[in-house]
Amino acid sequence: MRTGTRLVAALAAIALGLAFVLPLWSITLEAPQYPEGIGMRIYVNTIAGATPHDLQNINGLNHYVGMARIEPDSFAELRWMPWILGGLIVLGLTVAVTGSRKLLVTWAAVFALAAVAGLVDFYRWEYEYGHNLSPTAAIKVPGLAYQPPLIGSRKLLNFEAHSWPATGGWIAITAFGVIAIAAVAELRSRRNVPRLAAPVDAVRGNGGPAVARQRVSREAGGVERRAQPAARS
Amino acid sequence: MKTQSKRTVIVAVTAAAVLGTLAYACRTGGAGAGGVPSDVALAVYVAPGQQDEFYAFFSGGFSGNLTVHGLPSGRLLKTVPVFSQFPENGWGYAEETKAMFNTSFGFIPWDDSHHPELSQTDGVPDGRWLFINANNTPRVARIDLTKFETEEILQIPNSAGNHGSPFITPNSEYIVAATRFSVPIPNRDVGIESFADDFKGTLTFIRANQPGEMRIAFQILVPGYNYDLAHAGKGPSDGWAFFTSYNSEQAHTLLEVNASQKDKDFIAAVNWKRAEECVAQGLGSAMPAEYAHNVLGEDRLARSEMLTSVTVLEAPTCTDMVYFLPTPKSPHGVDVDPTGEYIVAGGKLATVIPVHSFSKMVVAIANKEFEETIDGIPVLKYESVMAGEVQNPGLGPLHTEFDGRGNAYTTAFISSEIVKWRLGTWDVVDRIPVYYSVGHLSIPGGDSRQPWGKYLIALNKITKDRYLPTGPELAQAAQLIDISGDKMRLLLDFPTMGEPHYGQALPASIIKDRQVKMFALEDNRNPNAALGEDRAGVERKGNAVHVKMTAIRTHFNPDNIEGIRVGDTVFFHVTNLEQDWDIPHGFAAMGAQNAELLIMPGETRTLVWVPKRAGIYPFYCTDFCSALHQEMQGYARVSPAGSSVALRWGTGGTWNTATPVANDGN
């Protein structure tokens, strides 16, 4: 593995550490009566209001339409999500230390899996809260559910609900993007080793001959660098 | 030929357009209704959703309270109750607030508030607090400007008619208070005709910069005149305070004639740093006195203490402390310019505005240029201290403020105008009529070291035909005047509450971002709070029934109460559980003989209710709180005296009979 990739892996793992303290996801509600917005932030281990009392106020407002109270302690996910995040960081650091290409690919795959699982779980909860309404609610609108969007914005009665990744989420997404690109690049460079003789055709469709020539030379350098540790071992 | 005709057409059209525009401009820029150019509308228009540039605080005069307006719009933003009970929100009725009204005369439900005064740092309004006086039963109050709420009231002993207060020193060391009526000190049963022998005035210095601990630092005993208004020195004159007096004739009856005979009365110049030295040297005497000090604490409970002594200084024993500056004809206002050099008097019956010079006064004192000595107080020679006289200032000059650009603005009550003149040359440079009979005027920071000299507010005593008539009692009013240019421009009339006696204003940016939005429920230390619906409940203690009730959108808990009997006194302790901005709840019960409650988020307030007859009594939320506000209601059942109906309560159909667990402070 190239030193650059190992550095990238180390940085991505360290950056992921910020996701322990920064919110991953943000749901913000805006209404005529709440021009300043009212919102909640999903952290790796809890759910909190955007301001200290927002969660209480969201629960207070939700009771009019019969939604269940959002109680952070009732989410089992919030107990084991920090362990998954920790695991991803450890895995990332291991990749950086060992330089194992296989581990890098595994890391990217596990990360992707965790992200998909997280989003699916998030959607499931949103559906649950939006549809499981008290039959004695003061406000009942036939056919209307109060499920916030997974990502994006949606009008729910007088509220416009916005659901977007928050700072920690964006860091995680960026980290994943970088890891994925690194993994793909590493995979490609390995594939390209025995095909040094005829790389131009392989990339012509992409960038033309000039680009292709650059890639050839870079990959050639890569081969040299890779050769060194092998010689030492 | 063709080209030329085209050019002619262009010239003609252009000329028409220019002329048309000019004609339109003349029309719109010219005088509109009431002599006011119609383009002033833009100068005061604050578009919907936009906020004003200044907060203005007007005393309510005989309403006893304070109103807050925005400038330049003149919009009324709030009434802050101070010295008068306010059934609208329960101030002085809610048990937690009653102690604010305690005095040595007992519970006083009303007063007459005249002069709001913003706290200052380095001679500039800092937006921490606003002080205001009570005239009738002498007191001063401190209002916190993060909550717009009265937090502290101190009674002033040895005073009667606390008009000359609460004017502040440049770093809020003291607010001063001068007694309007001289009285026997200590007050006692004497013949009124013994005025000249037994009646004295006091000038009181109140420590102002320690919230919750306002104290009378010292009182200075002065001759038995009427003391009227005051202002502290600043810059070179920092350390001094100036008080006007009238009735040096010492009349005790028909003052309008008997107190208007002498050509000159006095401004008392007090060296308060010297007074501090005298106190430190033990030259003051401790005089027994009884006066109340009331504080609304951090726990939002008002408490009273009765203080029993005051330190009194007298001129003969503390020399070099007080001097009299002779000042023409019953001076009213005394105003110190931003540089601290000029002391402007409003000789209300004088034909000139006399201006004293602080530096000349210092020299005159050093040279002992005295006319005479009254009760140990040297009277300086008028010519020795006079800086100049403003000639032809209008009739009945009362008060002066400054724009920081070398201009002074004086109100003329009788000729109903504001006169602008130059400091130093004493030339009148502009005048503008006001409608009608202006008393005080106010420029934001206009009595401070750094005026924001953009607007001037005239505070008028009479409105006559200015507004739609409303029977015998008409609106009192303020008028907004643009003073940013060479000529004053009248911009706006707006009615005010009570008598808008005096006002102070400051840029909104100084305080608007420091506003308290709610009280944290976890900090609620009210012993009768129910800090959660599971803490709500009812308890009988003899004939007292204590209801610890919660309010949250959109129900009370409990909202059904049974087992109250005729002869009981019911205490509704209502805790607003909301922790959301702008969601107060109200509480009103049928037949309540006091008021309602407005309870801010996180706060607990208590209303006492004594039902007189058996029956069902509804109670409800009075502050429209949510879509289901009309559902926020409940019933109290009152049974005859001696009835065996059990005490029980609940919300949502579940009845409770057990006393709830006491709050453990969580």
Boltz contact constraints between the chains, C-beta under 6 A:
constraints:
  - contact:
      token1: [A, 53]
      token2: [B, 579]
      max_distance: 6.0
  - contact:
      token1: [A, 56]
      token2: [B, 579]
      max_distance: 6.0
  - contact:
      token1: [A, 57]
      token2: [B, 580]
      max_distance: 6.0
  - contact:
      token1: [A, 60]
      token2: [B, 553]
      max_distance: 6.0
  - contact:
      token1: [A, 138]
      token2: [B, 628]
      max_distance: 6.0
